[in-house]
């Protein structure tokens, strides 16, 4: 979706999550049984530029989901993400958490207007695609870079984390039923606070400073050195071609 006001930058979201579209229901935990008893290995926080509208509750961010969520469009968005220029964008940042499970599944967890969402991305036949799927789920400007803070190896039971998150989700559902909204505040209860809450659960404490040292291609070089970005893009393009 594009804003027609020429003074407002495009706020399309890379995400296919329903939160960006101002959904009328609470965000969901989209998980499958086969991942229940995996171990959480590496954990990152990813951030991406967003726009601020009028300050106020429950959600002041102007974030919109992609209207066109066809498989081809989503695949194009993944290729485009790999080609974004690495540069600092002086805008507000949305934080999401990326989990790596022991079976090669990746998970995106982020907090927004209607509570938090959890979405799993199982391993595909293209090496490096599933983690990209999780990353691209992060809300924000389509033409702004992703940057990453590596938190470390959690060695934490995924099912144990989900048990804690289900308690939070039940509270969200109750509040939404009673008040028609899920609490969100720009200053003291936002996406960054939620990412830090997850970090505290997984590691027992949070870092005093979160250094976002990696852009997307740096991220692959540092943590997936076996993946050739050019090969990955070609494989994704070939996948698009087979859809035509």
Kinemage of the C-alpha trace (Angstrom):
@kinemage 1
@onewidth
@group {chain A} dominant
@subgroup {mainchain}
@vectorlist {calphas} color= white
{ca unk a 1} P 0.000 0.000 0.000
{ca unk a 2} L 1.258 3.487 -0.814
{ca unk a 3} L 0.488 6.720 0.957
{ca unk a 4} L -0.688 9.297 -1.557
{ca unk a 5} L 0.567 12.299 0.421
{ca unk a 6} L 3.808 13.232 -1.308
{ca unk a 7} L 5.287 14.349 2.032
{ca unk a 8} L 4.925 10.884 3.527
{ca unk a 9} L 7.363 8.187 2.497
{ca unk a 10} L 6.082 4.852 1.299
{ca unk a 11} L 5.319 2.618 4.249
{ca unk a 12} L 4.805 -0.708 2.554
{ca unk a 13} L 5.784 -3.560 4.828
{ca unk a 14} L 7.938 -6.513 3.828
{ca unk a 15} L 5.793 -8.554 6.159
{ca unk a 16} L 2.856 -10.748 5.227
{ca unk a 17} L 1.733 -10.665 8.857
{ca unk a 18} L -1.766 -9.387 9.489
{ca unk a 19} L -0.641 -6.875 12.124
{ca unk a 20} L 0.651 -4.420 9.547
{ca unk a 21} L -2.820 -4.251 8.021
{ca unk a 22} L -4.447 -3.101 11.271
{ca unk a 23} L -6.206 -6.396 11.785
{ca unk a 24} L -9.448 -6.648 13.729
{ca unk a 25} L -8.295 -9.601 15.797
{ca unk a 26} L -5.414 -10.346 18.124
{ca unk a 27} L -2.154 -11.523 16.537
{ca unk a 28} L -1.623 -15.275 16.534
{ca unk a 29} L 1.072 -17.804 17.353
{ca unk a 30} L 1.388 -19.728 14.089
{ca unk a 31} L 3.275 -22.861 15.078
{ca unk a 32} L 3.123 -26.571 14.257
{ca unk a 33} L 3.500 -29.617 16.447
{ca unk a 34} L 6.615 -30.991 14.764
{ca unk a 35} L 8.638 -28.037 16.081
{ca unk a 36} L 7.390 -28.287 19.655
{ca unk a 37} L 10.341 -30.024 21.262
{ca unk a 38} L 13.220 -28.406 19.434
{ca unk a 39} L 15.996 -26.442 21.116
{ca unk a 40} L 16.517 -22.746 20.440
{ca unk a 41} L 20.058 -22.301 19.142
{ca unk a 42} L 21.132 -18.884 17.845
{ca unk a 43} L 19.088 -15.759 18.507
{ca unk a 44} L 19.168 -12.343 16.816
{ca unk a 45} L 17.280 -9.090 17.098
{ca unk a 46} L 16.519 -7.542 13.709
{ca unk a 47} L 15.441 -3.941 13.236
{ca unk a 48} L 13.981 -2.073 10.282
{ca unk a 49} L 12.846 1.507 9.652
{ca unk a 50} L 9.218 2.420 10.259
{ca unk a 51} L 7.219 5.665 10.199
{ca unk a 52} L 5.547 7.400 13.094
{ca unk a 53} L 2.104 8.893 12.690
{ca unk a 54} L 0.207 10.676 15.384
{ca unk a 55} L 1.494 9.685 18.824
{ca unk a 56} L -1.156 7.837 20.728
{ca unk a 57} L -2.424 4.479 21.808
{ca unk a 58} L -2.796 1.747 20.957
{ca unk a 59} L -0.397 1.879 18.015
{ca unk a 60} L 1.169 5.014 16.521
{ca unk a 61} L 3.124 3.395 13.702
{ca unk a 62} L 2.030 3.728 10.075
{ca unk a 63} L 2.743 0.183 8.944
{ca unk a 64} L 0.901 -1.557 6.135
{ca unk a 65} L 1.019 -5.130 4.924
{ca unk a 66} L 1.546 -5.966 1.300
{ca unk a 67} L -1.759 -6.069 -0.521
{ca unk a 68} L -0.348 -8.431 -3.131
{ca unk a 69} L 0.716 -11.517 -1.159
{ca unk a 70} L 0.878 -13.922 -4.082
{ca unk a 71} L 3.796 -16.388 -3.970
{ca unk a 72} L 5.479 -14.523 -6.825
{ca unk a 73} L 5.227 -11.163 -5.039
{ca unk a 74} L 6.586 -12.587 -1.788
{ca unk a 75} L 9.483 -14.166 -3.706
{ca unk a 76} L 10.269 -10.828 -5.394
{ca unk a 77} L 10.304 -9.169 -1.953
{ca unk a 78} L 12.908 -11.683 -0.761
{ca unk a 79} L 15.149 -11.015 -3.748
{ca unk a 80} L 14.725 -7.264 -3.315
{ca unk a 81} L 15.675 -7.544 0.372
{ca unk a 82} L 19.007 -9.099 -0.603
{ca unk a 83} L 19.733 -6.140 -2.899
{ca unk a 84} L 18.943 -3.268 -0.504
{ca unk a 85} L 21.790 -0.801 -0.094
{ca unk a 86} L 23.539 -0.902 3.279
{ca unk a 87} L 23.077 2.574 4.702
{ca unk a 88} L 21.952 4.272 7.873
{ca unk a 89} L 18.374 5.494 7.797
{ca unk a 90} L 17.548 8.033 10.513
{ca unk a 91} L 14.052 6.834 11.335
{ca unk a 92} L 12.273 5.018 14.103
{ca unk a 93} L 13.094 1.325 14.196
{ca unk a 94} L 10.879 -1.680 14.667
{ca unk a 95} L 12.484 -4.627 16.505
{ca unk a 96} L 11.730 -8.294 15.972
{ca unk a 97} L 13.390 -11.436 17.339
{ca unk a 98} L 14.653 -14.253 15.124
{ca unk a 99} L 15.121 -17.729 16.607
{ca unk a 100} L 17.046 -20.583 15.055
{ca unk a 101} L 15.654 -23.988 16.060
{ca unk a 102} L 17.684 -27.164 16.180
{ca unk a 103} L 15.817 -28.678 13.192
{ca unk a 104} L 16.606 -25.785 10.836
{ca unk a 105} L 13.309 -23.944 11.354
{ca unk a 106} L 13.436 -20.166 11.937
{ca unk a 107} L 10.955 -18.146 13.955
{ca unk a 108} L 9.990 -14.463 13.830
{ca unk a 109} L 8.439 -12.973 16.981
{ca unk a 110} L 7.399 -9.308 17.054
{ca unk a 111} L 5.127 -7.054 19.065
{ca unk a 112} L 2.641 -4.627 17.571
{ca unk a 113} L -0.859 -3.174 17.527
{ca unk a 114} L -2.801 -6.319 18.389
{ca unk a 115} L -0.267 -8.028 20.643
{ca unk a 116} L 2.634 -10.179 19.539
{ca unk a 117} L 2.847 -12.526 16.580
{ca unk a 118} L 4.904 -15.714 16.315
{ca unk a 119} L 5.477 -17.244 12.908
{ca unk a 120} L 7.569 -20.295 11.992
{ca unk a 121} L 9.425 -20.842 8.721
{ca unk a 122} L 10.419 -24.422 8.103
{ca unk a 123} L 13.450 -25.443 6.088
{ca unk a 124} L 12.986 -25.331 2.320
{ca unk a 125} L 14.940 -27.007 -0.466
{ca unk a 126} L 16.818 -23.729 -1.030
{ca unk a 127} L 19.655 -23.330 1.458
{ca unk a 128} L 19.350 -20.028 3.294
{ca unk a 129} L 15.747 -19.316 2.306
{ca unk a 130} L 13.984 -20.188 5.566
{ca unk a 131} L 15.974 -17.709 7.653
{ca unk a 132} L 15.354 -15.084 4.960
{ca unk a 133} L 11.627 -15.836 5.199
{ca unk a 134} L 11.746 -15.132 8.939
{ca unk a 135} L 13.710 -11.915 8.441
{ca unk a 136} L 11.464 -10.542 5.695
{ca unk a 137} L 8.474 -11.032 8.014
{ca unk a 138} L 9.766 -8.044 10.038
{ca unk a 139} L 7.588 -4.959 9.504
{ca unk a 140} L 9.022 -1.798 7.962
{ca unk a 141} L 9.901 0.126 4.813
{ca unk a 142} L 10.505 -2.201 1.876
{ca unk a 143} L 13.469 -0.172 0.623
{ca unk a 144} L 15.213 0.276 3.978
{ca unk a 145} L 17.908 -2.149 5.182
{ca unk a 146} L 17.589 -4.769 7.885
{ca unk a 147} L 20.234 -4.667 10.602
{ca unk a 148} L 21.014 -7.323 13.200
{ca unk a 149} L 22.211 -7.711 16.759
{ca unk a 150} L 23.479 -11.188 17.622
{ca unk a 151} L 22.457 -12.259 21.135
{ca unk a 152} L 24.184 -15.654 21.215
{ca unk a 153} L 23.200 -19.314 21.594
{ca unk a 154} L 20.255 -19.747 23.926
{ca unk a 155} L 20.223 -23.558 24.348
{ca unk a 156} L 16.646 -23.125 25.566
{ca unk a 157} L 13.638 -25.380 25.033
{ca unk a 158} L 11.318 -23.929 22.399
{ca unk a 159} L 8.239 -25.460 24.035
{ca unk a 160} L 9.210 -23.848 27.342
{ca unk a 161} L 9.354 -20.436 25.662
{ca unk a 162} L 5.993 -21.023 23.996
{ca unk a 163} L 4.442 -21.903 27.358
{ca unk a 164} L 5.462 -18.471 28.657
{ca unk a 165} L 4.258 -16.778 25.488
{ca unk a 166} L 0.885 -18.524 25.692
{ca unk a 167} L 0.393 -16.946 29.120
{ca unk a 168} L 1.027 -13.511 27.596
{ca unk a 169} L -1.266 -14.309 24.665
{ca unk a 170} L -4.070 -15.311 27.028
{ca unk a 171} L -3.712 -11.949 28.785
{ca unk a 172} L -3.857 -10.189 25.412
{ca unk a 173} L -7.001 -12.080 24.443
{ca unk a 174} L -8.671 -11.221 27.750
{ca unk a 175} L -7.807 -7.533 27.480
{ca unk a 176} L -8.985 -7.421 23.868
{ca unk a 177} L -12.273 -9.026 24.832
{ca unk a 178} L -12.781 -6.618 27.738
{ca unk a 179} L -11.466 -3.377 26.206
{ca unk a 180} L -11.296 -3.934 22.464
{ca unk a 181} L -7.558 -3.271 22.287
{ca unk a 182} L -4.204 -4.692 23.287
{ca unk a 183} L -1.997 -2.394 25.342
{ca unk a 184} L 0.762 -0.690 23.390
{ca unk a 185} L 2.678 2.411 24.380
{ca unk a 186} L 5.478 4.068 22.439
{ca unk a 187} L 7.540 4.913 25.541
{ca unk a 188} L 7.296 2.134 28.081
{ca unk a 189} L 5.744 -0.856 26.340
{ca unk a 190} L 6.788 -1.296 22.737
{ca unk a 191} L 8.476 -3.667 20.302
{ca unk a 192} L 11.935 -3.023 21.786
{ca unk a 193} L 10.774 -3.771 25.318
{ca unk a 194} L 9.179 -6.992 24.114
{ca unk a 195} L 12.369 -8.084 22.326
{ca unk a 196} L 14.277 -7.444 25.559
{ca unk a 197} L 11.678 -9.438 27.512
{ca unk a 198} L 12.351 -12.390 25.201
{ca unk a 199} L 16.094 -11.923 25.633
{ca unk a 200} L 15.713 -11.974 29.411
{ca unk a 201} L 13.708 -15.207 29.249
{ca unk a 202} L 16.173 -16.943 26.921
{ca unk a 203} L 19.445 -15.726 28.452
{ca unk a 204} L 18.549 -14.716 32.022
{ca unk a 205} L 19.542 -11.078 31.455
{ca unk a 206} L 19.708 -8.452 28.737
{ca unk a 207} L 22.677 -6.698 27.194
{ca unk a 208} L 23.316 -3.153 28.383
{ca unk a 209} L 23.809 -2.119 24.763
{ca unk a 210} L 22.430 -3.786 21.652
{ca unk a 211} L 24.914 -3.249 18.861
{ca unk a 212} L 23.421 -3.831 15.401
{ca unk a 213} L 26.658 -4.727 13.665
{ca unk a 214} L 25.317 -6.542 10.616
{ca unk a 215} L 23.320 -5.627 7.545
{ca unk a 216} L 21.648 -8.478 5.665
{ca unk a 217} L 24.589 -9.494 3.477
{ca unk a 218} L 26.978 -9.095 6.450
{ca unk a 219} L 24.578 -11.273 8.435
{ca unk a 220} L 24.847 -14.078 5.889
{ca unk a 221} L 28.634 -13.786 5.694
{ca unk a 222} L 28.994 -13.918 9.483
{ca unk a 223} L 26.457 -16.617 10.344
{ca unk a 224} L 25.820 -18.507 7.091
{ca unk a 225} L 29.184 -18.336 5.396
{ca unk a 226} L 28.361 -21.402 3.303
{ca unk a 227} L 25.602 -19.443 1.534
{ca unk a 228} L 26.510 -17.549 -1.632
{ca unk a 229} L 24.116 -14.583 -1.913
{ca unk a 230} L 24.262 -14.521 -5.720
{ca unk a 231} L 23.430 -18.218 -5.882
{ca unk a 232} L 20.598 -17.725 -3.403
{ca unk a 233} L 19.118 -14.930 -5.542
{ca unk a 234} L 19.346 -17.082 -8.679
{ca unk a 235} L 17.618 -19.959 -6.942
{ca unk a 236} L 14.827 -17.676 -5.760
{ca unk a 237} L 14.463 -16.270 -9.276
{ca unk a 238} L 14.298 -19.798 -10.696
{ca unk a 239} L 11.546 -20.520 -8.209
{ca unk a 240} L 9.617 -17.510 -9.513
{ca unk a 241} L 10.098 -18.700 -13.080
{ca unk a 242} L 8.578 -22.090 -12.274
{ca unk a 243} L 5.505 -20.309 -10.858
{ca unk a 244} L 4.787 -18.537 -14.147
